[in-house]
Amino acid sequence: MASQGGAPSGIPKGPPYLPSNWTMGGKPKKKIDLPITAVFLFLYVCGAVIHMTIFQLNRRRGHKFIFSALLFGFCMARIVTCIMRISSMCKPQNISLAIAASIFVAAGVLLIFIVNLLFAQRLIRATHPNFGWHRAFSLVLKAIYVLIGLTLAMVITTTVQSFYTLRPRTRNIDRDFQLYASTFLAIVSFLPIPIVILGLIIPRKTRVEKFGSGRFRTKVYVLLVASVSVCLGAAFRCGTAWKTPVPRTHPLPAYYSRACFYIFNFVVEIIVVYLYAILRIDLRFHIPDGARGPGSYAAGGKTGEKDGDDNVPERGISRIYTEEETFDDLPDPETRLEEAEEKRAISNRNTDLEKATDRNDISRP
């Protein structure tokens, strides 16, 4: 992942050295970039307050939802990023501040990638419990999380090293690692989209195990919008990283402009932060405590219990689902039984009334 955020003017005599190529955002200008960064700083502070408030209120009433704390942590990381950028603008000769800002810009969004993957896993466990709870699927996701951590360490190391060396071979190696990081993280940001879509279109043998509050389709829409948003930013950063480096002696390319930097780094993230807060993911994506294995979502965290009546047949495999079947908006078995019993009761009452009326008519002279 190429280092981002501009570097200060003036070439020092020794390391750290000023990058010889343009990076996204170009050279920060205090009169322009400082007010813009301050606005994003305010938005991230508000996002941190909102998500931590939600987390604390839920914790007090025994509603465990750790993702609110993770989103708070993401907002705090972005607050540090904005502070570092503002500091580097105020002290342009301090390249160390620019290095720190570049690292935080590149690393902060990883928390949202992880949150989206975990939400996608919950949707898969709801639509295809046997596959979603399979050990192999869980191990693959855990391996991705480990790779994300290793990639983050790689990004930090190569970014710092690129500022402290002038050797072309070392800088080329650093760039290769950064390109790998950009590509890998772009793929990770995209993964929730095919996971969710495949979970909906692949035929299933059982009903969707509903969890949390709200309609299941709303959960799908929320996750897809969030995933598309952060994937757009990651894909743009990856695409520009693979472009041929442009020396600072040349004009700044349009794809490295200030607008692109803020839109594809901060704006797409702000959308997700407030989308998750406004639509209350702490309620929609909450699962029962102790959920473990197929059926645990529907059974309130206990496996081996059936929800509804044993006589209600499970849905068989079908090649094409209706909209209601795709999102499983059909009533659950228990509700269908209650409705059937209510209809039978109404029918019996009507029959009794008709019999009583007939007896009255016969008894009349």
Buried (B, 14 or more C-beta within 10 A) or exposed (E): BBBBBBBBEEEEEEEBBBBBBBBBBBBBEEEEBBEBBEEBBEBBBBBBEBBBEBBEEBBEEEBEBEBBBBBBBBBBBBBBBBBBBBBBBEEBEBBBBBBBBBBBBBBBBBBBBBBBBBBBBBBBBBBBBBBBBBEEBEEEBEEBBEBBEEBBEBBBEBBBBBBEBEEEEBBEBBBEBBBBBBBBBBBBBBBBBEBBEEBBEEEBEBBBBBBBEBEBBBBBBBBBEBBBBBBBBBBBBBBBBEEEBBEBEEEBBEBBBBEBBBBBBBBBBBBBBBBBBEBBBBBBBBBBEEBEBBBBBBBBBBBEEEBBEEEBEEBEEEEEBEEEBBBBEBEBBEEBBEEEEEEEEEEEEEEEEEEEEEEEEEEEE
